[in-house]
Amino acid sequence: MPVRPATFSIVARDPAQEAVGIAVQSKFVSVGSVVPFAAADAGGIATQSYANVAYGPDGLELLRDGKSAESVIEELTEPDEEAETRQVGIIGQDGSVAAFTGEDCLDHAGDRQGENYTIQGNILEGPDTLDAMAEAFETTTEGLPERLLAALKAGNEAGGDRRGEQSAAMYVVKPEGGYDGRNDRWIDVRVDDHESPIEELERVFRIYDVTLLER
């Protein structure tokens, strides 16, 4: 089997802007190339633990077909012989939210759901990471990217990945959110290898955000 990324992530939606995003941190190089998948016309997916990257495009297609997040998880995991090693969180543009944490995910592993978000993590110091992320997302009053970052920072401060830090990413989509309005890629920032990846992710995001405003 490939190396298992010890990971915590949040998948969330801002219905007012029709935006969906994922923020993730892991003791794993270039986590942004593995975990986050999103499309403005479908929703968002985080696939982690022994990640099955096919869950991303396959799940988005099922969401486009009108399936709920819970139904999509069932359709992805039922035929997967290694599903119990997987973890996945999904939110649809219809507002449906669901997650799956396989029984063979390494402790501490779990997930939390609330209105317009799902949080999931594995190989964590403990459940406080998930609880802190939920509280930060719910209480932060800024926009979706800032709320995702707040959740990531809170989870790390509450214990985070028990193996340490290495990479982080944030990916947010919304209709015509990309460069010159020609695709949906609104925010796409990654830190592939850094001793403090969440801090570096925030630094890069702030530069990226100013650049967006100056276009």
Sequence and secondary structure as in RCSB ss.txt:
>XXXX:A:sequence
MPVRPATFSIVARDPAQEAVGIAVQSKFVSVGSVVPFAAADAGGIATQSYANVAYGPDGLELLRDGKSAESVIEE
LTEPDEEAETRQVGIIGQDGSVAAFTGEDCLDHAGDRQGENYTIQGNILEGPDTLDAMAEAFETTTEGLPERLLA
ALKAGNEAGGDRRGEQSAAMYVVKPEGGYDGRNDRWIDVRVDDHESPIEELERVFRIYDVTLLER
>XXXX:A:secstr
     EEEEEEEEETTTTEEEEEEEEESTTGGGTSEEEETTTEEEEEEES  TTHHHHHHHHHHTT  HHHHHHH
HHTT TTGGGEEEEEEETTS EEEEE TTS SS EEEEETTEEEEESSBS THHHHHHHHHHHH  S HHHHHHH
HHHHHHHTT BTT   EEEEEEE TT SGGGSSSEEEEEEE S SSHHHHHHHHHHHHHHHHHH 
